[in-house]
Amino acid sequence: PSTVMSTHYSTLALSSTATLAEIKERYRTLSRLHHPDTANGSHASSPSTTFVRIQEAWETLRDASTRLAYDHALRAADLCQRRPVSAEVDLDEMTLVVGEVVDIYWCACRCGERYVITSLQMNTGITEVMCEGCSLLIRVLYDAVDSEAEDDSASGAAD
């Protein structure tokens, strides 16, 4: 069975080569059409869910750095469908670079380049990443963090 992965590009009905101007125009058109405050009965299936997906696509694709990370994750996910994983690496064994918007974890590849996974990718469930210089893939081992559970435990510890 063939499964088609839903992407931010497919949410906006655009190709991955779309320009920022095209993305912005499509975002505005679709957000007006599906916004919960303006959606009429013809879009009653779940306008807020559709609008949230449109908003998430815009938030990711409007910024060059988050779009690049997203595109890299898509490419890696596509390759993972066709290539075996060469190693499993624990997240604790990777080098952390804390960023203002996205944290980056990396480790060296045997080709001399590096494997990179971002907090954005981990938040979307990505576990397999491709080397920036060759076609090798690794699976990054980490525990998914439930932000509500984390908030609850932090507030419980403060009591």
DSSP file with accessible surface (Angstrom, degrees, kcal/mol):
  #  RESIDUE AA STRUCTURE BP1 BP2  ACC     N-H-->O    O-->H-N    N-H-->O    O-->H-N    TCO  KAPPA ALPHA  PHI   PSI    X-CA   Y-CA   Z-CA
    1    1 A P              0   0  178      0, 0.0     2,-0.4     0, 0.0     0, 0.0   0.000 360.0 360.0 360.0 135.1    0.0    0.0    0.0
    2    2 A S        -     0   0  118      2,-0.0     2,-0.4     0, 0.0     0, 0.0  -0.757 360.0-163.8 -93.6 129.6    1.3    3.4   -0.9
    3    3 A T        -     0   0  117     -2,-0.4     2,-0.6     2,-0.0     0, 0.0  -0.950   9.5-146.2-114.9 134.1    1.0    6.2    1.6
    4    4 A V        -     0   0  136     -2,-0.4     2,-0.4     0, 0.0    -2,-0.0  -0.884  17.7-134.0 -99.9 122.8    1.3    9.8    0.7
    5    5 A M        -     0   0  101     -2,-0.6     2,-0.4     1,-0.1     5,-0.1  -0.610  16.3-129.7 -77.8 129.5    2.9   11.9    3.4
    6    6 A S        -     0   0   84     -2,-0.4     2,-0.3     4,-0.1    -1,-0.1  -0.656  34.2-178.0 -77.8 129.8    1.1   15.2    4.1
    7    7 A T     >  -     0   0   26     -2,-0.4     4,-2.3     1,-0.1     5,-0.2  -0.784  43.8-106.2-122.4 169.5    3.5   18.1    4.0
    8    8 A H  H  > S+     0   0   29     -2,-0.3     4,-1.7     1,-0.2     5,-0.1   0.860 122.8  54.8 -62.2 -33.2    3.3   21.8    4.6
    9    9 A Y  H  4>S+     0   0    8      2,-0.2     5,-2.7     1,-0.2     4,-0.4   0.925 108.4  46.2 -66.7 -43.3    3.6   22.2    0.8
   10   10 A S  H >45S+     0   0   63      3,-0.2     3,-0.7     1,-0.2    -2,-0.2   0.866 107.4  58.4 -69.1 -31.8    0.7   19.9    0.2
   11   11 A T  H 3<5S+     0   0   23     -4,-2.3    -1,-0.2     1,-0.3    -2,-0.2   0.909 114.2  37.5 -59.8 -40.4   -1.3   21.7    2.8
   12   12 A L  T 3<5S-     0   0    0     -4,-1.7    -1,-0.3    -5,-0.2    -2,-0.2   0.425 112.6-122.8 -90.1   0.6   -0.8   24.9    0.8
   13   13 A A  T < 5 +     0   0   69     -3,-0.7     2,-0.3    -4,-0.4    -3,-0.2   0.925  69.9 125.5  56.6  48.4   -1.2   23.0   -2.5
   14   14 A L      < -     0   0   31     -5,-2.7    -1,-0.2    -6,-0.1     2,-0.2  -0.903  62.8-109.7-129.7 161.4    2.3   24.2   -3.7
   15   15 A S    >   -     0   0   64     -2,-0.3     3,-1.8    -3,-0.1    -3,-0.0  -0.500  34.6-110.1 -85.2 163.2    5.4   22.5   -4.9
   16   16 A S  T 3  S+     0   0   72      1,-0.3    -1,-0.1    -2,-0.2    55,-0.0   0.605 117.4  62.4 -70.4  -7.4    8.5   22.5   -2.7
   17   17 A T  T 3  S+     0   0  117      2,-0.0    -1,-0.3     0, 0.0    -2,-0.0   0.341  75.5 131.9 -97.5   7.4   10.1   24.9   -5.2
   18   18 A A    <   -     0   0    5     -3,-1.8     2,-0.1     1,-0.1    -4,-0.0  -0.247  57.2-120.8 -61.0 144.4    7.5   27.6   -4.5
   19   19 A T     >  -     0   0   74      1,-0.1     4,-2.5     4,-0.0     5,-0.2  -0.377  24.2-107.4 -79.6 164.9    8.9   31.1   -3.9
   20   20 A L  H  > S+     0   0   89      1,-0.2     4,-2.9     2,-0.2     5,-0.2   0.903 122.0  54.8 -60.1 -38.6    8.2   33.0   -0.6
   21   21 A A  H  > S+     0   0   70      1,-0.2     4,-2.4     2,-0.2    -1,-0.2   0.910 109.2  46.9 -62.1 -41.5    5.8   35.3   -2.6
   22   22 A E  H  > S+     0   0   94      2,-0.2     4,-2.5     1,-0.2     5,-0.2   0.910 113.0  49.1 -66.3 -41.2    3.8   32.3   -3.8
   23   23 A I  H  X S+     0   0    0     -4,-2.5     4,-2.8     2,-0.2    -2,-0.2   0.937 112.2  48.3 -63.2 -45.2    3.7   30.7   -0.3
   24   24 A K  H  X S+     0   0   88     -4,-2.9     4,-2.5     2,-0.2    -2,-0.2   0.921 112.3  48.5 -62.5 -44.7    2.6   34.1    1.2
   25   25 A E  H  X S+     0   0  136     -4,-2.4     4,-2.3    -5,-0.2    -1,-0.2   0.934 114.1  45.4 -62.4 -45.5   -0.1   34.5   -1.4
   26   26 A R  H  X S+     0   0   88     -4,-2.5     4,-2.9     1,-0.2     5,-0.3   0.907 111.5  53.3 -66.9 -39.9   -1.5   31.0   -1.0
   27   27 A Y  H  X S+     0   0   36     -4,-2.8     4,-2.9    -5,-0.2     5,-0.3   0.945 110.6  46.8 -57.9 -48.5   -1.4   31.3    2.8
   28   28 A R  H  X S+     0   0  125     -4,-2.5     4,-2.0     2,-0.2    -2,-0.2   0.920 114.0  47.7 -62.2 -43.5   -3.4   34.4    2.7
   29   29 A T  H  X S+     0   0   64     -4,-2.3     4,-1.9    -5,-0.2    -2,-0.2   0.953 117.2  41.0 -62.7 -50.1   -6.0   33.0    0.3
   30   30 A L  H  X S+     0   0   29     -4,-2.9     4,-2.6     1,-0.2    -2,-0.2   0.868 112.6  53.7 -69.9 -36.0   -6.4   29.7    2.2
   31   31 A S  H  X S+     0   0   15     -4,-2.9     4,-1.4    -5,-0.3    -1,-0.2   0.896 109.7  48.6 -68.6 -35.7   -6.4   31.3    5.6
   32   32 A R  H  < S+     0   0  159     -4,-2.0    -1,-0.2    -5,-0.3    -2,-0.2   0.909 114.7  46.8 -64.7 -40.3   -9.2   33.7    4.6
   33   33 A L  H  < S+     0   0   78     -4,-1.9     7,-0.2    -5,-0.2    -2,-0.2   0.881 124.3  29.7 -69.1 -38.0  -11.1   30.7    3.2
   34   34 A H  H  < S+     0   0   31     -4,-2.6    17,-0.4    -5,-0.1    -1,-0.2   0.384  80.2 129.4-109.4   3.4  -10.7   28.5    6.2
   35   35 A H    >X  -     0   0   60     -4,-1.4     4,-2.3    -5,-0.2     3,-1.5  -0.375  62.5-129.3 -60.9 133.6  -10.4   30.9    9.1
   36   36 A P  T 34 S+     0   0   57      0, 0.0    -1,-0.1     0, 0.0    12,-0.1   0.811 106.3  54.7 -57.9 -28.6  -12.9   29.7   11.8
   37   37 A D  T 34 S+     0   0  141      1,-0.2    -2,-0.1     3,-0.0    -3,-0.0   0.717 120.8  28.7 -78.1 -19.2  -14.4   33.2   12.1
   38   38 A T  T <4 S+     0   0   92     -3,-1.5     2,-0.2    -6,-0.1    -1,-0.2   0.535  88.9 112.6-117.8 -11.1  -15.2   33.5    8.4
   39   39 A A     <  -     0   0   24     -4,-2.3     2,-0.1    -5,-0.1    -5,-0.1  -0.455  51.7-156.3 -67.7 133.7  -15.7   29.8    7.3
   40   40 A N    >   -     0   0  102     -7,-0.2     3,-2.1    -2,-0.2    -2,-0.1  -0.328  39.6 -75.5 -99.0-172.2  -19.3   29.2    6.3
   41   41 A G  G >  S+     0   0   65      1,-0.3     3,-1.5     2,-0.2     4,-0.1   0.743 122.2  69.8 -58.4 -25.5  -21.3   26.0    6.2
   42   42 A S  G 3  S+     0   0   88      1,-0.3    -1,-0.3     2,-0.1     3,-0.2   0.721 106.7  38.8 -69.3 -17.7  -19.6   24.7    3.1
   43   43 A H  G X  S+     0   0   49     -3,-2.1     3,-1.0     1,-0.1    -1,-0.3  -0.015  79.0 122.2-116.2  28.7  -16.3   24.3    5.1
   44   44 A A  T <   +     0   0   69     -3,-1.5    -1,-0.1     1,-0.2    -2,-0.1   0.538  42.6  95.6 -73.2  -5.0  -18.0   22.9    8.2
   45   45 A S  T 3  S-     0   0  116      1,-0.2    -1,-0.2    -3,-0.2    -2,-0.1   0.864 119.7 -46.9 -56.1 -37.2  -16.0   19.6    8.2
   46   46 A S    <>  +     0   0   42     -3,-1.0     4,-2.0     2,-0.0     3,-0.3   0.063  65.6 174.9 167.7  70.0  -13.5   21.2   10.6
   47   47 A P  H  > S+     0   0   29      0, 0.0     4,-2.9     0, 0.0     5,-0.2   0.860  80.8  56.1 -61.8 -32.8  -12.4   24.6    9.6
   48   48 A S  H  > S+     0   0   62      2,-0.2     4,-2.5     1,-0.2     5,-0.2   0.910 107.5  48.5 -69.2 -36.9  -10.3   25.2   12.7
   49   49 A T  H  > S+     0   0   74     -3,-0.3     4,-2.1     2,-0.2    -1,-0.2   0.936 114.4  45.7 -65.8 -44.1   -8.3   22.0   12.1
   50   50 A T  H  X S+     0   0   30     -4,-2.0     4,-2.3     1,-0.2    -2,-0.2   0.930 112.7  50.8 -63.0 -44.3   -7.6   23.0    8.5
   51   51 A F  H  X S+     0   0   34     -4,-2.9     4,-2.9   -17,-0.4    -2,-0.2   0.908 107.9  52.7 -62.2 -40.4   -6.8   26.5    9.5
   52   52 A V  H  X S+     0   0   72     -4,-2.5     4,-2.8     1,-0.2    -1,-0.2   0.924 109.6  48.8 -62.0 -43.3   -4.3   25.3   12.1
   53   53 A R  H  X S+     0   0  106     -4,-2.1     4,-2.2     2,-0.2    -1,-0.2   0.913 112.1  49.0 -62.9 -40.1   -2.6   23.1    9.5
   54   54 A I  H  X S+     0   0    3     -4,-2.3     4,-2.3     2,-0.2    -2,-0.2   0.931 112.3  48.4 -63.8 -43.8   -2.4   26.2    7.1
   55   55 A Q  H  X S+     0   0   50     -4,-2.9     4,-2.8     1,-0.2    -2,-0.2   0.913 110.6  50.6 -64.0 -43.1   -1.0   28.3    9.9
   56   56 A E  H  X S+     0   0  103     -4,-2.8     4,-1.8     2,-0.2    -1,-0.2   0.904 109.8  51.3 -61.6 -40.6    1.6   25.7   10.8
   57   57 A A  H  X S+     0   0    0     -4,-2.2     4,-2.8    -5,-0.2     5,-0.2   0.943 112.0  46.4 -62.0 -45.5    2.7   25.5    7.2
   58   58 A W  H  X S+     0   0   29     -4,-2.3     4,-2.2     1,-0.2     5,-0.2   0.932 109.6  53.4 -63.0 -46.3    3.0   29.3    7.0
   59   59 A E  H  < S+     0   0   81     -4,-2.8     4,-0.4     1,-0.2    -1,-0.2   0.870 116.8  39.3 -59.0 -35.6    5.0   29.5   10.3
   60   60 A T  H  < S+     0   0   17     -4,-1.8     3,-0.5    -5,-0.2    -2,-0.2   0.916 119.9  41.7 -79.9 -44.5    7.5   26.9    9.0
   61   61 A L  H  < S+     0   0    2     -4,-2.8    -2,-0.2     1,-0.2    -3,-0.2   0.674 101.1  68.0 -85.4 -14.6    7.8   28.0    5.3
   62   62 A R  S  < S+     0   0  115     -4,-2.2     2,-0.5    -5,-0.2    -1,-0.2   0.771  91.5  67.6 -77.5 -23.2    8.0   31.7    5.8
   63   63 A D  S  > S-     0   0   69     -3,-0.5     4,-2.7    -4,-0.4     5,-0.2  -0.851  76.6-142.8-102.2 129.0   11.4   31.7    7.5
   64   64 A A  H  > S+     0   0   83     -2,-0.5     4,-2.3     1,-0.2     5,-0.2   0.882  98.5  46.9 -58.9 -41.2   14.4   30.6    5.4
   65   65 A S  H  > S+     0   0   81      2,-0.2     4,-2.2     1,-0.2    -1,-0.2   0.921 114.8  44.1 -72.9 -41.0   16.1   28.8    8.2
   66   66 A T  H  > S+     0   0   16      2,-0.2     4,-2.4     1,-0.2    -1,-0.2   0.880 114.1  52.1 -70.7 -32.8   13.1   26.8    9.4
   67   67 A R  H  X S+     0   0   39     -4,-2.7     4,-3.2     2,-0.2     5,-0.2   0.923 108.9  50.2 -66.1 -42.1   12.1   26.1    5.8
   68   68 A L  H  X S+     0   0  125     -4,-2.3     4,-2.4    -5,-0.2    -2,-0.2   0.937 112.3  46.7 -61.0 -45.3   15.6   24.7    5.1
   69   69 A A  H  X S+     0   0   21     -4,-2.2     4,-2.3     2,-0.2    -1,-0.2   0.913 114.0  48.8 -63.0 -40.9   15.5   22.5    8.2
   70   70 A Y  H  X S+     0   0   31     -4,-2.4     4,-2.6     2,-0.2    -2,-0.2   0.933 111.0  49.1 -64.5 -46.2   12.0   21.3    7.2
   71   71 A D  H  X S+     0   0   45     -4,-3.2     4,-2.5     1,-0.2    -2,-0.2   0.896 110.6  51.4 -60.8 -39.8   13.1   20.6    3.6
   72   72 A H  H  X S+     0   0   25     -4,-2.4     4,-2.6    -5,-0.2    -1,-0.2   0.922 110.0  49.6 -63.2 -42.1   16.1   18.7    5.0
   73   73 A A  H  X S+     0   0    7     -4,-2.3     4,-2.7     1,-0.2    -2,-0.2   0.901 110.6  49.8 -64.2 -40.5   13.8   16.6    7.2
   74   74 A L  H  X S+     0   0   32     -4,-2.6     4,-2.5     2,-0.2    -1,-0.2   0.919 111.4  48.7 -62.9 -44.4   11.5   15.9    4.3
   75   75 A R  H  X S+     0   0  123     -4,-2.5     4,-2.5     2,-0.2    -2,-0.2   0.920 112.9  47.7 -62.5 -42.4   14.4   14.8    2.1
   76   76 A A  H  X S+     0   0    0     -4,-2.6     4,-2.5     2,-0.2    -2,-0.2   0.915 110.9  50.8 -65.3 -41.9   15.7   12.5    4.9
   77   77 A A  H  X S+     0   0   21     -4,-2.7     4,-1.1     2,-0.2    -1,-0.2   0.910 110.9  49.5 -62.7 -40.0   12.2   11.0    5.5
   78   78 A D  H >X S+     0   0   82     -4,-2.5     3,-0.5     1,-0.2     4,-0.5   0.928 112.5  46.9 -64.1 -43.9   11.9   10.3    1.8
   79   79 A L  H >X S+     0   0   17     -4,-2.5     4,-2.1     1,-0.2     3,-1.3   0.859 104.0  61.8 -67.0 -34.2   15.3    8.7    1.7
   80   80 A C  H 3< S+     0   0   24     -4,-2.5    -1,-0.2     1,-0.3    -2,-0.2   0.805  96.6  60.5 -61.8 -28.6   14.5    6.7    4.8
   81   81 A Q  H << S+     0   0  152     -4,-1.1    -1,-0.3    -3,-0.5    -2,-0.2   0.780 119.3  27.1 -65.9 -25.6   11.8    5.0    2.9
   82   82 A R  H << S+     0   0  157     -3,-1.3    -2,-0.2    -4,-0.5    -1,-0.2   0.537 115.4  60.2-114.8 -13.5   14.4    3.7    0.4
   83   83 A R  S  < S-     0   0   98     -4,-2.1     2,-0.1    -5,-0.1    -1,-0.1  -0.940  76.1-116.5-124.4 146.9   17.6    3.4    2.4
   84   84 A P        -     0   0  114      0, 0.0    53,-0.5     0, 0.0     2,-0.4  -0.391  34.7-106.1 -76.4 154.7   18.7    1.4    5.4
   85   85 A V        -     0   0   40      1,-0.1    53,-0.2    51,-0.1     3,-0.1  -0.653  24.7-159.1 -79.2 129.4   19.7    3.1    8.6
   86   86 A S        -     0   0   56     51,-3.0     2,-0.3    -2,-0.4    52,-0.2   0.733  66.7  -7.7 -85.5 -22.6   23.5    2.8    9.1
   87   87 A A  E     -a  138   0A  45     50,-0.7    52,-2.6     2,-0.0     2,-0.5  -0.983  57.4-124.4-164.2 161.1   23.6    3.3   12.8
   88   88 A E  E     -a  139   0A 112     -2,-0.3     2,-0.4    50,-0.2    52,-0.2  -0.972  28.4-170.6-113.7 131.3   21.6    4.3   15.9
   89   89 A V  E     -a  140   0A  22     50,-2.7    52,-2.8    -2,-0.5     2,-0.2  -0.986  20.9-128.0-126.8 129.4   22.9    7.2   17.9
   90   90 A D  E >   -a  141   0A  58     -2,-0.4     3,-2.1    50,-0.2     4,-0.3  -0.538  19.9-128.6 -73.2 138.4   21.6    8.3   21.3
   91   91 A L  G >  S+     0   0   24     50,-2.6     3,-1.8     1,-0.3    -1,-0.1   0.851 108.3  63.8 -56.3 -33.7   20.7   12.0   21.5
   92   92 A D  G 3  S+     0   0  145     49,-0.3    -1,-0.3     1,-0.3     4,-0.1   0.715  97.3  57.4 -64.5 -19.8   22.9   12.3   24.6
   93   93 A E  G <  S+     0   0  144     -3,-2.1    -1,-0.3     2,-0.1     2,-0.2   0.484  93.2  87.8 -88.5  -3.0   25.9   11.4   22.5
   94   94 A M  S <  S-     0   0   15     -3,-1.8     2,-0.4    -4,-0.3    13,-0.2  -0.622  85.1-108.1 -97.0 155.9   25.4   14.3   20.1
   95   95 A T  E     -C  106   0B  71     11,-3.1    11,-2.1    -2,-0.2     2,-0.4  -0.680  32.2-142.3 -83.0 131.7   26.7   17.8   20.4
   96   96 A L  E     -C  105   0B  83     -2,-0.4     2,-0.5     9,-0.2     9,-0.2  -0.815  15.8-172.8 -98.9 131.3   24.0   20.4   21.3
   97   97 A V  E     -C  104   0B  71      7,-3.2     7,-2.9    -2,-0.4     2,-0.4  -0.976  19.8-144.1-120.4 111.8   24.0   23.9   19.9
   98   98 A V        -     0   0  106     -2,-0.5     2,-0.2     5,-0.2     5,-0.2  -0.644  21.1-171.3 -80.8 127.0   21.3   26.0   21.6
   99   99 A G        -     0   0   33     -2,-0.4     4,-0.1     1,-0.1    -1,-0.0  -0.701  35.2-114.7-112.8 167.7   19.7   28.5   19.2
  100  100 A E  S    S+     0   0  205     -2,-0.2     3,-0.1     1,-0.1    -1,-0.1   0.864 114.0  10.3 -67.5 -36.5   17.2   31.3   19.8
  101  101 A V  S    S+     0   0  124      1,-0.3     2,-0.4    -3,-0.0    -1,-0.1   0.767 135.5  23.8-110.0 -43.4   14.5   29.6   17.9
  102  102 A V        -     0   0   30     17,-0.1    -1,-0.3    18,-0.0     2,-0.3  -0.987  66.4-137.8-133.2 133.2   15.7   26.0   17.2
  103  103 A D        -     0   0   48     -2,-0.4    16,-2.5    -5,-0.2     2,-0.4  -0.687  22.0-150.2 -85.2 145.3   18.2   23.8   19.1
  104  104 A I  E     -CD  97 118B  57     -7,-2.9    -7,-3.2    -2,-0.3     2,-0.4  -0.963  10.3-167.5-121.6 132.3   20.5   21.8   16.9
  105  105 A Y  E     +CD  96 117B  45     12,-3.1    12,-2.6    -2,-0.4     2,-0.3  -0.949  17.8 170.7-113.1 138.9   22.1   18.4   17.7
  106  106 A W  E     -CD  95 116B  75    -11,-2.1   -11,-3.1    -2,-0.4     2,-0.3  -0.979  17.1-176.6-146.1 158.8   24.9   17.1   15.6
  107  107 A C  E     - D   0 115B  20      8,-1.6     8,-3.0    -2,-0.3     2,-0.1  -0.975  36.8 -94.1-150.0 156.2   27.5   14.3   15.4
  108  108 A A  E     - D   0 114B  73     -2,-0.3     2,-0.3     6,-0.2     6,-0.3  -0.388  29.8-145.3 -73.7 146.9   30.2   13.5   12.9
  109  109 A C    >   -     0   0    9      4,-2.7     3,-2.0    -2,-0.1    -1,-0.0  -0.758  27.8-112.6-102.8 158.4   29.8   11.1   10.0
  110  110 A R  T 3  S+     0   0  206     -2,-0.3    -1,-0.1     1,-0.3     4,-0.1   0.719 115.0  65.4 -66.6 -15.4   32.6    8.9    8.8
  111  111 A C  T 3  S-     0   0   65      1,-0.1    -1,-0.3     2,-0.0     3,-0.1   0.589 120.6-105.2 -81.2  -8.2   32.7   10.9    5.6
  112  112 A G  S <  S+     0   0   67     -3,-2.0    -2,-0.1     1,-0.4    -1,-0.1   0.206  94.1  92.2 103.9 -16.4   33.9   14.0    7.5
  113  113 A E  S    S-     0   0   98     -5,-0.1    -4,-2.7     1,-0.0    -1,-0.4  -0.034  72.1-111.0 -89.6-156.5   30.5   15.9    7.4
  114  114 A R  E     -D  108   0B  91     -6,-0.3    18,-2.6    -3,-0.1     2,-0.4  -0.960   2.9-124.2-144.2 157.9   27.8   15.6   10.0
  115  115 A Y  E     -DE 107 131B  13     -8,-3.0    -8,-1.6    -2,-0.3     2,-0.4  -0.834  33.4-166.8 -94.4 137.7   24.4   14.4   10.9
  116  116 A V  E     +D  106   0B  12     14,-0.6     2,-0.4    -2,-0.4   -10,-0.2  -0.993  14.9 174.7-132.5 133.9   22.1   17.2   12.1
  117  117 A I  E     -D  105   0B   0    -12,-2.6   -12,-3.1    -2,-0.4     2,-0.2  -0.996  16.6-152.2-133.4 138.9   18.7   17.0   13.9
  118  118 A T  E  >  -D  104   0B   9     -2,-0.4     4,-2.3   -14,-0.2   -14,-0.2  -0.695  28.8-114.6-107.0 163.3   16.8   20.0   15.2
  119  119 A S  H  > S+     0   0   25    -16,-2.5     4,-2.5    -2,-0.2     5,-0.2   0.860 118.5  58.4 -62.8 -32.8   14.4   20.4   18.0
  120  120 A L  H  > S+     0   0   45    -17,-0.3     4,-1.0     2,-0.2    -1,-0.2   0.935 106.8  46.6 -61.8 -43.9   11.8   21.3   15.3
  121  121 A Q  H >4>S+     0   0    4      1,-0.2     5,-2.4     2,-0.2     3,-0.6   0.918 112.2  50.0 -64.9 -42.4   12.3   17.9   13.6
  122  122 A M  H ><5S+     0   0   25     -4,-2.3     3,-1.6     1,-0.2    -1,-0.2   0.882 105.0  57.9 -65.5 -35.8   12.1   16.1   16.9
  123  123 A N  H 3<5S+     0   0  136     -4,-2.5    -1,-0.2     1,-0.3    -2,-0.2   0.765 107.3  48.7 -64.4 -24.8    8.9   17.9   17.8
  124  124 A T  T <<5S-     0   0   91     -4,-1.0    -1,-0.3    -3,-0.6    -2,-0.2   0.340 124.6-103.7 -96.1   4.9    7.4   16.5   14.6
  125  125 A G  T < 5 +     0   0   50     -3,-1.6     2,-0.2     1,-0.3    -3,-0.2   0.547  64.4 155.9  90.6   7.2    8.6   13.0   15.3
  126  126 A I      < +     0   0   34     -5,-2.4    -1,-0.3    -6,-0.2     3,-0.1  -0.506   5.3 159.8 -68.0 130.7   11.5   12.8   13.0
  127  127 A T        +     0   0   54     -2,-0.2    13,-3.8     1,-0.2     2,-0.5   0.546  53.6  69.2-124.0 -19.0   14.1   10.2   14.2
  128  128 A E  E     +B  139   0A  37     11,-0.2     2,-0.3   -55,-0.1    11,-0.2  -0.904  60.0 179.8-110.9 130.0   16.1    9.4   11.1
  129  129 A V  E     -B  138   0A   0      9,-2.2     9,-2.3    -2,-0.5     2,-0.3  -0.951  20.7-130.8-131.3 151.3   18.4   11.9    9.5
  130  130 A M  E     -B  137   0A  12     -2,-0.3   -14,-0.6     7,-0.2     7,-0.2  -0.717  31.6-103.5 -99.6 145.8   20.8   12.0    6.6
  131  131 A C  B     -E  115   0B   2      5,-2.5   -16,-0.2    -2,-0.3    -1,-0.1  -0.378  24.5-130.1 -61.8 145.0   24.4   13.1    6.6
  132  132 A E  S    S+     0   0   88    -18,-2.6    -1,-0.1     1,-0.2   -17,-0.1   0.673 104.5  34.9 -71.0 -16.3   24.9   16.6    5.1
  133  133 A G  S    S+     0   0   47    -19,-0.2     2,-0.2     3,-0.1    -1,-0.2   0.620 122.8  18.6-115.5 -17.0   27.7   15.2    2.9
  134  134 A C  S    S-     0   0   42      2,-0.2    -3,-0.1     0, 0.0    -1,-0.0  -0.739  82.4 -95.0-140.6-168.5   26.8   11.7    1.9
  135  135 A S  S    S+     0   0   62     -2,-0.2     2,-0.1    -5,-0.1    -3,-0.0   0.328  74.4 123.8-100.2   9.3   23.8    9.4    1.7
  136  136 A L        -     0   0   35     -6,-0.1    -5,-2.5   -51,-0.1     2,-0.4  -0.415  44.4-155.4 -72.8 146.7   24.2    7.6    5.1
  137  137 A L  E     - B   0 130A   1    -53,-0.5   -51,-3.0    -7,-0.2   -50,-0.7  -0.924   8.2-168.4-120.4 146.7   21.3    7.7    7.5
  138  138 A I  E     -aB  87 129A   2     -9,-2.3    -9,-2.2    -2,-0.4     2,-0.6  -0.925  20.1-131.4-126.7 156.8   21.2    7.3   11.3
  139  139 A R  E     -aB  88 128A  77    -52,-2.6   -50,-2.7    -2,-0.3     2,-0.5  -0.949  21.4-145.5-104.4 123.5   18.4    6.8   13.7
  140  140 A V  E     -a   89   0A   2    -13,-3.8     2,-0.6    -2,-0.6   -50,-0.2  -0.801  10.9-144.0 -91.8 125.6   18.5    9.3   16.6
  141  141 A L  E     +a   90   0A  66    -52,-2.8   -50,-2.6    -2,-0.5     2,-0.3  -0.810  39.0 136.7 -94.7 120.1   17.3    7.7   19.8
  142  142 A Y        -     0   0   50     -2,-0.6     2,-0.5   -52,-0.2    -2,-0.0  -0.983  52.1-109.0-155.5 157.9   15.4   10.1   22.1
  143  143 A D        -     0   0  149     -2,-0.3     2,-0.2     1,-0.0    -2,-0.0  -0.802  36.0-121.2 -90.4 130.6   12.3   10.1   24.3
  144  144 A A        -     0   0   93     -2,-0.5     2,-0.5     1,-0.1   -21,-0.1  -0.484  26.4-138.4 -68.6 138.6    9.5   12.3   23.0
  145  145 A V        -     0   0   98     -2,-0.2     2,-0.7     4,-0.0     3,-0.1  -0.901   1.7-145.5-105.7 125.2    8.6   15.0   25.5
  146  146 A D     >  -     0   0   97     -2,-0.5     4,-2.6     1,-0.2     5,-0.2  -0.801   9.4-153.1 -86.6 113.3    4.9   15.7   26.1
  147  147 A S  H  > S+     0   0   76     -2,-0.7     4,-2.4     1,-0.2     5,-0.2   0.855  93.4  52.1 -62.3 -33.2    4.9   19.5   26.8
  148  148 A E  H  > S+     0   0  137      2,-0.2     4,-2.6     1,-0.2    -1,-0.2   0.938 111.3  46.7 -67.5 -42.1    1.7   19.3   28.9
  149  149 A A  H  > S+     0   0   49      2,-0.2     4,-2.5     1,-0.2    -2,-0.2   0.905 112.3  51.0 -65.3 -37.6    3.2   16.5   31.1
  150  150 A E  H  X S+     0   0  106     -4,-2.6     4,-2.1     2,-0.2    -2,-0.2   0.922 110.8  48.3 -65.4 -41.9    6.4   18.6   31.3
  151  151 A D  H  X S+     0   0  100     -4,-2.4     4,-2.3    -5,-0.2     5,-0.2   0.915 112.1  49.9 -63.4 -42.2    4.4   21.6   32.4
  152  152 A D  H  X S+     0   0  107     -4,-2.6     4,-2.4     1,-0.2    -2,-0.2   0.924 111.6  46.9 -63.1 -43.8    2.5   19.6   35.0
  153  153 A S  H  X S+     0   0   77     -4,-2.5     4,-2.0     1,-0.2    -1,-0.2   0.875 111.8  51.6 -69.1 -33.9    5.7   18.0   36.5
  154  154 A A  H  X S+     0   0   61     -4,-2.1     4,-1.1    -5,-0.2    -1,-0.2   0.921 112.9  44.4 -68.0 -40.8    7.3   21.5   36.7
  155  155 A S  H  X S+     0   0   65     -4,-2.3     4,-0.7     1,-0.2    -2,-0.2   0.872 112.5  52.8 -72.2 -31.9    4.4   23.0   38.5
  156  156 A G  H >< S+     0   0   42     -4,-2.4     3,-0.6     1,-0.2    -1,-0.2   0.875 107.2  51.9 -68.0 -35.8    4.1   19.9   40.8
  157  157 A A  H 3< S+     0   0   86     -4,-2.0    -1,-0.2     1,-0.2    -2,-0.2   0.804 105.3  56.4 -70.5 -26.4    7.8   20.3   41.7
  158  158 A A  H 3<        0   0   85     -4,-1.1    -1,-0.2    -5,-0.1    -2,-0.2   0.692 360.0 360.0 -79.0 -18.8    7.3   23.9   42.6
  159  159 A D    <<        0   0  172     -4,-0.7    -3,-0.0    -3,-0.6    -4,-0.0  -0.266 360.0 360.0 -71.2 360.0    4.5   23.1   45.1
